[in-house]
Amino acid sequence: MNRQAARAIFASMATLAAMALAQPAHAAAKDITVDEIPLGVRADGVCNVHTTDPALDPEHGKDKVLWFIEAGAKRIGRIDLVTGEVTRFDMPKVTPVGYTTDSLDSLPGNDSVHGPCDLIVTKDGTLWFNYQAANAIGTMETKAPYTIKLLDIPTPKSLPMAMQLGADGNIYVELTAVDKIARINPVTRQIDEFALPGTGNSPIGGTGSAKDGAHWIINMRSNQLVRFDYKTQAMETYAIPTANAQPFVIRAYDDGLWFTMYGANAIGHFDTVTKTFTEIPVPTPNSAPVGIIMGPDGDLYSDLGGTDKIARIDRKTRRIVAEYPLPTKKVWPDEIKQGPDGAIWVPQYFGGTIARLWLSSFGKDPGYPQKPKKK
């Protein structure tokens, strides 16, 4: 799918956004249950979720709290998985920096008035997020009084995008509009920037948990993976074989790097030892895979923005073995994650809700909301 087709899909979804159902919905099959979790008032641009256990960040958590982002409303939300209580926190009021149209082209759900779109949690329990409209990185306490502070990025109009914890203990942020990555010391708050090789890259995602000990970055427009050496800051680029694949989200597991290619309608795998690529086509055309995450059963799950489904990938056979439809259509599932309850949680950008998936292969479902254990 090219950028023109992507924009057409986004425009169609925006038109239908007001029609998307905000009421809880439910779908069940033989091996899967899908519920849409109501968030109280209708959410605006739900684009990411995260848990708060730093030892297992970013895929898991133990505190039974799920954080989510409403990019359009410039809010961060907190869901108590035991009680079902939803709490929201507004971003500080700022004057938008005013990005150019080109710097945001083909990035789903982004424009110059949007707020945060990614978040992580460091070992001290601080929640970190990007705030694009302010060209800043924000911090928020994960306990009351939930104080929010902003840290300016040195390069103007940088468009901070995805955030990761690096294996070196620092925070890394892709600066999409200026072809750089930022490194943030979470203790001193010092920000250092490193330019990526070449121009027109649009770095959009990364991972700090690769088994080769390096940080890996996705360049969306230049169609590359980039290896960043923590010690030397040296960078190596690896071209994705399929042209205009539009890689988006990347994760690292024990068998290498896995990433989505919503332009190529495929899931990619990169072996960091042999430096070879494998591409797994999504059976349904124009599916536009966005996020990817490992489930408790060891399989991978990817949200398909173009078809409102969740794909299940067998890592051993490297095949897509199932596609599970979401209850509501035209929701654009975005940045799938595993929650602290073991379920797969799917923010629905235009749907205003978050879907929760539980498969029989995960074991016994603790349910939502969970009932506190009797003393």
URKAQUI-V123032 format. One record per backbone hydrogen bond with DSSP energy under -1.0 kcal/mol. CO is the residue of the C=O (numbers start at 1). NH is the residue of the N-H. Records with the same first field share a line. If there is no record, write none. Layout:
BEGIN
CO->NH + NH
END
This chain:
BEGIN
2->6
3->7
4->8
5->9
6->10
7->11
8->12
9->13
10->14
11->15
12->16
16->19
17->20
25->36
27->34
31->360
32->29
33->358
34->27
35->356
37->354
44->73
45->71
48->69
50->67
53->56
56->59 + 60
64->81
66->79
67->50
68->77
69->47
70->75
71->115
74->91
75->70
76->89
77->68
78->87
79->66
80->84
81->370
85->80
87->78
89->76
101->104
104->107
107->110
111->114
114->133
115->132
118->130
120->128
122->125
126->122
127->140
128->120
129->138
131->136
132->135
133->97
135->153
136->131
137->151
138->129
139->149
140->127
143->146
147->141
149->139
151->137
158->177
159->176
162->174
164->172
166->169
170->166
171->184
172->164
173->182
174->161 + 176
175->178 + 180
179->196
180->175
181->194
182->173
183->192
184->171
185->189
190->185
192->183
194->181
201->221 + 222
202->220
205->218
207->216
210->213
215->228
216->207
217->226
218->204
219->224
223->240
224->219
225->238
226->217
227->236
228->215
229->233
234->229
236->227
238->225
245->263 + 264
246->262
249->260
251->258
253->256
256->253
257->270
258->251
259->268
260->248
261->266
265->282
266->261
267->280
268->259
269->278
270->257
271->275
276->271
278->269
280->267
287->306
288->305
293->301
295->298
299->295
300->313
301->293
302->311
303->290
304->308 + 309
308->326
309->304
310->324
311->302
312->321 + 322
313->300
314->318 + 319
319->314
322->312
324->310
331->350 + 351
332->349
337->345
339->342
343->339
344->357
345->337
346->355
347->334
348->352
352->43
353->348
354->37
355->346
356->35
357->344
358->33
359->362
360->363
END
